[in-house]
Amino acid sequence: MIELLLENPLLLLFLVLGGGYLVGRVSIGGFSLGISAVLFVGLGFGALHPDMRLPDLVYLLGLILFVYTVGLSAGPGFVSSFRHGGARDNVLVIIVLIAAFAATLGGARLLGMDGSFAAGVYTGSLTNTPALAAVLQHQTDTSAPADIDQAVAEPVIGYSMSYPFGVLGMVLAVYLLRRLRPGGGASEQIDGVSAEDLMRASVVVTTARYVGITVADLMSETGWRVLFTRHTDGKEIEIPHPDSVFREGDVISVIGESTDVERVTVALGKRADVDLALDRTEIDYRRIFVSNDALVGRTIADLDLVGRFGAIITRVRRGDVDRMARPSTVLELGDRIRVVAPTDRMSSVSAYFGDSYRKLSEIDVASFSLGIVLGLLLGLVPIPLPGGTSFTLGPAGGPLVIGLVFGALGQTGPFTWQLPYNASLTLRQLGAVLFLAGVGTRSGYAFVDSLAAGAGLELLLLGAAVTSLSAVLIILGGVFLLRSPTGVLAGIAGGLVTQPAVLAFAVEQTGSDLPNTGYATVYPVATITKILLAQAIVVLLT
C-alpha cells in the first residue's frame, strides 16, 4: 500500500481529503474538528514513510485559494464595521495578539525552544492556517536545501500540538462569557433584523398626529426600524414611497422586529381585520437572485427601486442568514432578495437583478486570476524591519490584502471582484483542505519522530498557556473596556483566533447573528497581524 501511494500522489491526496472529512464529522460533546481533521489525517499518512508527501504545489495552491477568497468575502464587512466601533475592536485584538506574541517568546526562551517550534505553537494556539503558511514559506526561503524538510516540519509539529486546545480553549471562553453575562446584548442589533425575529401586521391609521405627513418625515421624526410595504385607502393597494401621505382610515402593511411592529401599531392606530399581504392581485412578492454584475457593491437606496419599478426590497438572504433590508444594505452576488412590486412589473424587476442561479455557480476567471496575480506580486515585496532585516507578506498575506481591497471595491470597470456566495464557499473549503493535506503529509514523519523524542509536552503546555492568556485578555477587554454586547464579543473572540468552529459555537450560544458582525470586523486584521508576528518569532529566536 505504501508503494502504491508513493507512486500515485493523486490517490494519496483524495485518501487524505476523504479520510479527513470523515474524521472531522465525528462529534464529541458537541465539538468536532471539521475540515481541520484533514491536517491530522495527513500527518498520519505522512508518518508511514519519509517520502510520503504531496507535491508542494498542492499546499501552495490551496493556501492561495483560501486566503484570497477569505479576503474577498470579508472585505465589505471589514470596511463597514468601522462605522460601528470596528477600529477599537481591532486595536484590542492587536494588543491581545502582541501579548500572546510576548508570552510565546518568553515561554520559548524559558524552555530553550527553537524559533520554528515556537512560531508553530503561536499559530496553533491561535488556530491560524495562513500564519502557519507564512512561517513555512519563510523556513523554505531561508533554509539550506538539505535542511528544508526539518525546517518545515518543526512549525507544523508546534501547530499540531497546540491547535486542539486553541479551539477548545476559546470555545470554553465563549461558553463562560455567555454564562457570566446572560442576555448581555441578546436583543441588540448592529445592522438590520434577523428574519427569524420579523413579523408582519396590517394597521389602520387613526392617530391624528401621523395623518397628512409624508413617510419620509414620519420615519425621520420617529426613527422607527420598520418597513411599510403596502398601503391602501380602500380603493387600490400600492407600495408606499417617501412622498406617500397616510390619511385617517388608511391600512398599512408593516414589517419589522416584533417589538417594533407592536410599537408602531399602537402609535399609528390599531390592527386591521385584513392582511394586505394576502392580496396578490395588484401587489405581488417574489424571491429573486442577484446575479447582475452591475449591481454588485451598490446599496439598496442607490437602486431607487420605488422610482424605477414602484418596488421595494424587504429581506436579503445571504448564505443561511436572512435579514431585513435597509437602504444602506450593500448587495453582493448571490444575495437572494424578497421583492414586493406591482404584479405587472415583477418580470421586469426579476430581469433587472438577473435572477440566474446558473450564473451564480460560475466565476469570472479573468478577474479571479488577476486578483491572485496582484496578490502574489504584493507578497514578494520586501518590507524592511529595524536592524536591516525585512520580511514579506508571502503567498499567505499578499493575496489576503488584495482580496480585502477588491472585496470592498466589489467592481472596478469591467472587472467584478466579488464571487457568488456559494462559489466563494466552495473555493475557500477546497483551498483549506488542499493546504492542510499538503502540509500534513509533508510533516507527518518528523512529527512522529518529535513525539517519540518527548518534545510534545512542552509544545502542548506552551500552546495552552498562550490560548488561555489570549482568551482572558479578549474577554476582559471586551467586557470592561469596550463594553461590547455579548454576541459581538463572542464573535470577536472567534475572529481573534480566526476559527470558524468558535464562530459557529458563538452563534449557537447567543441565538443571534451578532457574532458574525464581530467576527468579520476583526478577522482580516487578526490574520495579517498573526502572519507578521509568527514570522517575527522565527527571526527573533534564530
Number of C-alpha atoms within 10 A of each C-alpha: 5 13 9 10 17 16 11 12 15 13 12 22 22 13 18 29 21 13 16 24 19 15 18 19 14 14 11 8 6 7 16 17 21 17 21 22 25 31 27 24 26 29 30 18 23 28 22 15 14 14 14 24 27 24 15 12 12 18 23 20 17 22 27 27 26 28 28 31 28 23 25 27 24 23 26 24 22 25 17 16 19 14 9 13 13 19 14 15 23 22 14 20 27 19 15 21 25 16 16 26 23 15 19 24 22 13 20 22 14 9 12 11 16 16 24 29 24 30 33 36 36 35 32 32 34 35 28 24 25 26 28 28 30 24 30 24 19 21 23 16 11 12 14 11 10 8 12 15 18 17 23 26 26 25 29 31 29 29 29 25 26 31 26 18 24 30 25 18 21 27 24 16 20 27 16 13 19 19 12 11 13 12 14 18 17 17 11 15 16 13 17 20 22 21 18 12 13 18 15 20 21 24 28 23 23 19 15 11 10 19 17 13 14 17 18 13 15 18 14 10 9 10 9 14 16 23 20 19 25 22 24 19 15 9 7 9 20 19 20 23 20 12 11 16 18 23 18 16 17 18 27 29 23 24 23 26 21 15 12 16 23 18 12 21 20 14 16 20 18 17 18 18 10 14 15 22 19 9 11 14 10 12 24 18 18 16 17 22 22 28 25 18 18 17 21 21 20 16 16 18 15 12 12 14 17 16 10 9 16 19 26 26 23 21 24 27 20 17 12 6 12 20 22 26 25 20 12 13 18 20 20 25 25 27 24 23 24 20 22 24 28 22 14 13 14 20 12 12 22 17 14 15 19 19 21 16 15 8 17 21 16 12 16 14 10 11 18 19 12 13 21 22 15 15 24 21 15 20 22 15 14 13 11 11 10 6 6 6 10 13 17 21 27 25 26 30 30 25 31 33 25 24 28 25 20 23 28 22 18 25 19 10 6 9 16 22 27 30 25 22 17 16 15 21 17 13 17 21 16 18 23 24 26 27 27 29 32 28 30 31 31 29 29 28 24 22 27 17 12 14 13 10 9 9 17 18 12 18 25 21 16 24 32 24 20 26 27 19 16 29 26 14 19 22 22 13 19 23 16 9 11 15 12 20 22 27 31 30 29 35 32 34 31 31 29 32 30 27 22 16 19 30 25 15 21 30 18 12 16 23 13 21 24 27 30 22 25 30 30 25 30 31 26 23 20 24 23 19 17 31 25 17 21 26 26 20 24 21 16 9 17 9
